[in-house]
Amino acid sequence: MMNLSKSIDFLLENAGVVIQYRLRKEILRNITSPEEVKLLEQIYQTPNFKLVESYAKPNGYIGSGMHSWDNWRGRVLHRTPLEDGETAARLLSYYAVPKTHPIVANFVAAMRDEEILRHEFSYISPEMSRYNDRFIGMSCGFSLMILIYTMRAMLGYGDDTDDVKEFQKVCLKGFERILEINSIDDITKTQQSKSKYNYPYIEADEFFPCSYSLATLAYTHSWRSAGNGILLADALNRINEIMKSDCNMHVKVNGKYYAPLFALNRPLRAFRYNLVDSILYRRLLTEIAMLGVSGRVDVIRESAVNIEEAIRADGILRIDLASPHNRRYSPKNIEYPTPYTDVRLEPDYKRKYAFECDLTFWAVQFLNLVEGIEI
């Protein structure tokens, strides 16, 4: 791996508290206990953490719903996106709040409690239906339980109970299914309707990978073996061989058709400084790198080369936002860590170098993951 001292020096001098903490804790691994306590206390005073803290309920659940409605029939359900359970969990994960912190431990306990969950998903009629059908479509990216299991994994509790370990097996089967087909047409069917979005569909019991199954595996370890690592690497490469960039797909659930949760039914793009491929661009690449199979995955190897070239001059990662496409998907537009955004760690992009710090930390994190121990 190239010498990252210029990048690290830039971050240590300019980055905000979340990046300072994660850089010292996860990458440099030189943080002392007093320094860790001090940095965490500063994180707990950041505006977004304080907001999440204000949305925590006595039963431990945070906000209302998960990947849910912000408004319902004129009623405001989320005063900010952080009042959604998934967005709150993502912020706690991205801010690296320890799993032992009461807000995290209590939230996970609530997500494990069937009585609490039933209560939390009873505030509007569509959520009651989602909860009652929460296990339908788990194998293909359409299920409330996919969200719950993934958020538990991202908060550090993905290897401690049998139900999430079983879900890891389901996630692996989704990637295995990719190796069994030659085209998406092998598993999709044609809708018999004249609706505007008359996309091909898969049945709810079909296995297919999505961004949540990828994230679950990225944040867990029980599944890791040499054989499973090879399976994942081969499947990720296979996605780029057989998927088309204009592919759209639905899941059929109870006679209705829904979009799956970011199904991996399009090619994965390597990082380029002059391209913002999608709203999850860097996030997907990071989670693939977290799997420990980087050396076998073409898109990750190519991304590493491109990142090294982009930061070679002064250690700072910058991206070209000149084109209309890149401006539309620009990470500068991220305000909250919703399901539909990349990762943002700097709270104030008006501060000098804040945006460059987010990008540069990602570059250092990604290259560190790529050079990590492989399974």
Secondary structure, DSSP 8 states (H G I E B T S, - for coil): ----HHHHHHHHHH--HHHHHHIIIIII----HHHHHHHHHHHTTSHHHHHHHHHB-TTS-BSS-SS--SEETTEE--SSGGGSHHHHHHHHHHTT--TTSHHHHHHHHHHH-HHHHHHHT-SSHHHHHHHHTTTTTTTTT--HHHHHHHHHHHTT-SSSSHHHHHHHHHHHHHHHHHTT-SSGGGT-B---S--TT---EEETT----BHHHHHHHHT--TT--HHHHHHHHHHHHHHHHH--TT---EEEETTEEE--SSBS-S-----BTTB--STTHHHHHHHHHHTT-GGG-HHHHHHHHHHHHHHTTTS-------SHHHHHT-GGG--S--TTS-----S-TTSTTHHHHHHHHHHHHHHHHHTS---
